Amino acid sequence: MSMMKGFSNAFRIPELRKKILVTLGLVFVCRLIAQIPTPGVNWAALGEALDRARDMQSTGANLLGWFELFTGGALSQCSIGFLSIWPYISAQIVIQLLSSIIPSLQKMRKEGENGRQQLAQITRYLTIALCVVQAWAIATALSNPAMLGEGFANLNIVPHPGLGFHLMTVIGMTSASLFVMWLADQITTFGIGNGASLIIMINIASRLPSAVNAAYQKYFVVDKNPMGLVLMLCIFLVVVMGTVALTQGVRKIAIHSTRRSLVGGATYGMQQTFMPLRVNYTGVMPIIFAQPLLQILSAVLKWLSAAMGGSARLNDIALAIGGSGSARALTVHILLYGALIVFFTFFWVATQFNAIEISENFKKDGSYVPGIRPGLATAEYLDDVMTKITLIGAIGLLLLAVLPILVTNSLKVPWVISSFFGGTSLLIIVGVALDTLRIMESHLLVRKYEGFLSHGSLRGRGGV
């Protein structure tokens, strides 16, 4: 009841109501772009290829299925919005990583608003470059469908391939992606929450009707086992609760301040605050890095195998990396997937969490961690604590990442259903929903309305 009352109160605040309506309108435009097909593509042949590849569980289908989920079904009709917001997200990740190791970018990041604007401009230029490269690669793959592996050979997806089709695809997809990037900025400025994150969440959530229909067909039409659906719903609720706990989990580090302040004629000092270290500091980044990397590597090895006249060894390695074929291949895929997730989790924390810089900032502000000497000792303490909670976060991410794979292969559940049982999909939906509700709740509390919870308040991710 408190949640429904919170939504009702949100529309009573003119400013918040306007932000919600602007957000809904711009998101609708983004979804509309995802429905505009790319000229020159035979949709029937593309749909046939995708269905055949799914039936064969090919490496190409695994990779394209990942794109299908995160573009909100834009792949099925090869929409001009196929790239969606992902080139912009990729550019942001690249710039964020480079700004940790390149001095000039580090300097820009520390120059305040002017530096952030310069980094944003560089990010946009990089987005254009990524759009052109990715759109050209898509046009090439569609013109030569055999490159995508089994299920795509001997199909005429592009009736009239050539330079004209390549240029038309590049211009259409690049323009659409840049327009979506602009819409994301408008949502961030005039709407609710982070525009890019909201667009990704809506793209993923748009597959929910297909998942519901697939669940109905499996448990009521094919298997005639409603109790199986009840069991799946119970598992889903447990996974959602675990995801919320992982998203909101923090380790609070007590911080004492020796700086005194004068307020209303009275002097205050020795203030105590907390520094929250998130258990899932990396967000969804490790899964975003690991999953496409394995599938792309598998696709490349598959292509090399075909180019070498059908090398059986390369083909077996490609199947193992992609998780297709035998149970042994699936086991190898899960082990590699888990190892990459753990690696990228610690890699991201190592590049983004600077314990020495935080320690120096404490000294400048006259703050310290109780029982820890300022300076190097504080940096070592923070680094040690972060390492321990990062291990917990990595294990949590690993379990969430492999759960959809296990559900698909053990319970024979279609991927369109199991993809919502963990992995990037559930993490993004839960994380963005919590962030958006937290922003709405802050508006409600400022206007003296009740929040979405009867006790306490919502806490977002605090970052990507």
N, C-alpha and C positions, 0 to 999 in steps of 0.2 A: 504494500500500500504506500509506503514511504517513497518508493521508487516512482510509482505512477504519479503521486502527488508532486514529486520533484519535476517531472516532465510537464505536468499541467502548469506549475508555477513558472516554468521557463518561458512559456508563451505569454505570460502576463507582464513580462518586462520588455518594453518596446525595443531597447537596444539588443537584448539577447535574442528576441524573436526575429529581428532583422538579420542578425548574424546567422541564425539557423536557416532561415529561408534562402539567404545568399549562398550558403554552403550547399544546400540541397539543389538549388538551381544550377550551380557550377558543376556539381557532381553529375547531374543529369546530362549536361553538355558533354562531359568526359565519356559517359557511357554511350552517348549517341555517336561519338567519334569512333568508338570501338565497333560499331555496327556498319560503318561505311566500307564496302569491299574495295580491294585494290584492283584497278582496271587491268585487264589482260590475263586474269587467272581463272582457270576452269574450276569452279567451286565443287562441282560434282566429282571430278577426278581427285581433287584434294581431299574431300570427305571420304571417298573410297579408299585412298591411300592411308589416311589416318585410321579408319576402321580396320583395315587389313593389318596394319602395323601393330595395333593394340591387340588384335587376336593372336598375333605371332609373338607378342611381348618383346618386340625388337628394341635394340639400343636406341634407334632413332625415335621410336615412340616414347621411350622414357624421357628423353630430352625434350621432345616437343610437348609431351604431356605436362612437363614442368612449366613451359611457356604458356600453355593453354590455361593453366590454373591462375597464373599471376597476371595475365592480360585480360582476364574475365571473359574467355571464350573468343577473343579476337582472332585466334589462329584458325578456327574452323572455317571462316570465310575469308581468311587472309586479309583482314581489315587494314586500312591505312593507319589505324591506331594500334597496330600490333606491338610496336615498340613501347607505347604508352609512356609512363614516367621513368622507366628503367634506365635509359641513357643518362638522365639527369641524376638519378640516385647513384649510378655507377661513377659519374664524374665527381659527385660530392665525396664518395668514399675514397677515390683516388687522391683528390686534393687534400682530404683530411689526413690520409696516410703520409703524403709527401710533405705536408706542413710540419710533420714531426721530425723530418730528417733533413729538409732543405732550409738553410738559414734564412734566405730571402722570404720564403713563405712563412717561416716562423715569425719573422719580424712583422709581416703584414698582419698575422693573427693577433699580435700584441699591440697593434696601433689603434685599437678601438674601432669606432664605426667606419672610419675611412679605410682602414685595412680590411675590414669585413666586406666592404663594398668592392674592393679590388679583387679579393678572393672569389666573391660571387660572380664577378665579370669573367674571371679566368675559368670558373666552373661552367659558365654558359658557353664559352668558346669550346671547351673540351666536350660539352654535351653535343654541340653541332658535329664535331669530328666523329664522335662515337656513333651518332645517328647515321651519318653517311656510310661509315664502315659497316655497321650492322645491317643497314638496309641493302647495301650492295651484296653482302653475304647472303641475305635472304633471297634476293633476286636470283643470285647464282644457284642457290640450292633448289629453288622452285623450277628453274630452267633445266637443271640436271638432277631430277629427283632420286636417281640411283645413289647419289652421294649420301642420302639419309639412311641407307641400309635396306633391310628386308621390308617388303611391303610397298616400297616406293618405286621399284624398278618397272620398266615398260609402261609407265603412265605418262600421259601428255597433260601435265598440269598447266603449262604455259603454251597455248597453241602457237603463239608467234614470239618466240624468244629472240633476244638480240640486244643491241645497245639501247634501242628505244625503250624496250621494256625495263631495262636496268635503270635508265635515267628517270623514267616515269615513277618507278617504285621508290627510288631514292628521294626524289622530290616530294612525293606524296607522304611517305612515312616520316621523313625528316620534318616536313611542315607540320604534320599532325602531332609529332612528339614535342616539338617546340611550343605548339599551341597548348598542349596539355601541361607543359612546364609553366607557361604563363598563367594558366588557370589555377595551377597549384599555388603559385605565388599570390594570386588574388584571394584564394581561400584562406591562406595564412594571414593576409593583411586585413581582409574585410569579413572573414567568416569565423568558424570555430575550429581551433586546433591547427595542426600542421597539415598543409594542403597535400603534400606529396604522400605522407603516410595515410591520409584519408582516402586518396585515390587508389592506392594499393589495396587497402582494406576493402573498399567497395568492389574492386575487381575480383578479389578472392571471394567475397560474400555473394557475388552474383552467380557463383556456381552452386550455391545452396539449394535452389529449386531442383537442379539436376540431381544433386545428392539425395534429396528427399524422394524424388521420383524413382531413382535407382534403388533406394532402400525399400520402397513400396513394392517394386517389381520383384526384388529378391525374396523378401520375407512374407509377402502376401500372395504373389502370383506364382513364382517358381518354386520356392522351398515350402510355402504354406506353413511357416513357423513363426508366428507372432512373438513367441517367447524369446526367440533369437534377437528380435528387434529390441525387446525390453532389456536383454542383457547388454546389447550394444549401447543403448542409451545410458545404462548405469555406468558402463566403462567410460563413456564420453563425459559424464558429469564428474567422475573422479579425475579424469585427465584435465578437464577445465579447471577444477579446484587446484590441482597441482601446478598448472600453468600460471594461475593468478598468484599463488604463493611464490613461485619462482620469479615472477615479474616484479612483485612488490617487496620481496625479501631484501632487507638491508642489515648491515652490521654498523651500529652506531659507535663512533669513537668520541669519547668525552674530550672536549676542548675547553681549557680555562684561559681567560683573557686577563692580563694584568693591567691593561690600559684602563684608566679612570675617565669617566665622562661626567659632565656637569649638566643635570637635568632639573629645571625648576628650583635652582638654588641649592640642590642637594648633590653630593658627590657619590657616584656609584662606581664600583670596581669589582674585580674578581668575578666577572660574569662567566657562567658556564653554559656552553652550547654543545651541540653534537655535530659531528661530521658523518653523514650517512654514506657508507660504501655499499653499493648495490651488489647483491649476490650475482645477478645476471647483468654484469657491467657491459657486456658486449652486445646485448640485445639479440637480434637474429643474424648478425653478421657472420658468425662461423658457419651456420647452415647455408646462408646465401653463397658463401665462398665455396663450401665443400660440395654441395649437390651438383651445381652446374660443372664444376671442375672435373668430377668423376665422369659425368655423362659426356662432356665434350671430349675428354681423353679417350673414353670408350669408343665414341663415334670416329675419332681420328684413327685409332688403331684398326677399327673395322674397315675404314676406307683404305688404309695402307694394306690390309690383308687382301682386299679385293684387287688393289693395284698390283700386288705381287703374285697374282695368279691364284689366289685362294689359299694363303698360308694358314694352315690349321692351327699352328701355335699362336700366331697373332690373333686369330679369331677367338681362340679359347681365352686368351688374356683379356680381349675386349669384352667378351661376355661376362667374365668374372668381375671386371671393374664396373661394368654397367649393371650387374646384378641380374642378368637375364640367363635363362637356361636352367641348369641343374641347381639342386640345393647347395652343392659345394660352391658354385659361383655366387649364390646369394650370400653365403656365409663370408666369403672373401670380400664381397661388396660391403657388407655391414661392418666388418672389421676395419676396412680402409676408410669408410665413411666416418666411423667413430673416432679413428685416429686423427683424421683431418679436422673434425670438429674440435677435439681437445687441443690440437696444435693451433688452429686459428683463434680459439678462445684466449689462450695465453699470449699469442702473437699480438692480438688486438689490444689486450690490456697492457702489454709491454710497450706498445707504441703510443698509447693514448693516456695512460696513467703515469704521471711524472711525480714520483714520491719526493724527489729532491726539490723540485720547484714548489710543491705544496709545503714542504718543511721550511723553505726560505720565506714563503709568504707568511707562515705562522710567526716566524721571528720578526718580520717587519711589522706585523700587526700586534706584537706583544702577546701572542698566544702560545700555548704549549699543551702537550698531552700529559696529564698527571702521571708522575712516576717515570717519565721518559725525558732524558736530556734533550734540549733543543738542538737543531742542526742535524748532523749525520745520523745520530742515534734515532731521532724521530723518523727520518726518511727510511731507515732500515726497519723500524717497527711497522710503519705503514705498508712498506713493501711486503713484509712477512704476513701481515694480516690479509692484504689483498691477494696474495698468492693462495692462502688457505681458502678464502671464500670463492676465489676464481675456480679452484678445483671442484668445489661443491656446485658452482654454476655450470661448469663444463659437463659434469656428470648429469645434471638435470637436463641440459640441452641435448646431450647424447641420447638420453632415454626418450625425450620428446621427439627427436629426429628419427629414431629407428622404429618407434611404435607404429606409425602408419605402414611401414614396410612389413612388419610382423603381422599386423592385422590383415593386410592384403593377402599375404602368402599362407598364413596359418588358418585364418577363418574364411578364406576365399571371398573376401569382401571387395567389391569393385573399388578401384583407386579413387573415383570421384567421391566416394563415401569416406574411405580411410584417410584421405588427405586432410580431413578436418579433425583427425584424432591426434594431432600433434604436428611437429615440424614447423616450418616457417608460417604456414597458414594460420594455425591456432595462435602462435605467438604474436603475429601481427594483429590479428583480430582482437585478441584480449588486450594487448598493449595499447593499441590505438583507441579502443573503446574506453579503457580506463583513463587515458590522457584527456580524451574529449569530455567525458563525464566530469573529470576533475575541474576542467576549465568552466564548464557550465555550472558546477556546484559553487565555484568561487564567485560567479556572478550572483547566484541565488543568496549566498551568505552575506554579500555586501549589501543587498537590498532587504536584508532581515527575513528572508524566506528560509524554510528548512531545506537541508541538503537532501541527497538521494538516500542517505543512510540514517536510521533512527539514532544510532550511536556512532560517534567517531566521524571521520571524513575519508573520502577517497584519496588515494595516493597514486599518482601516475608513475611512469617509468623514470622520469627525470632526464630523458634523453632518448637517443635512437636505440 
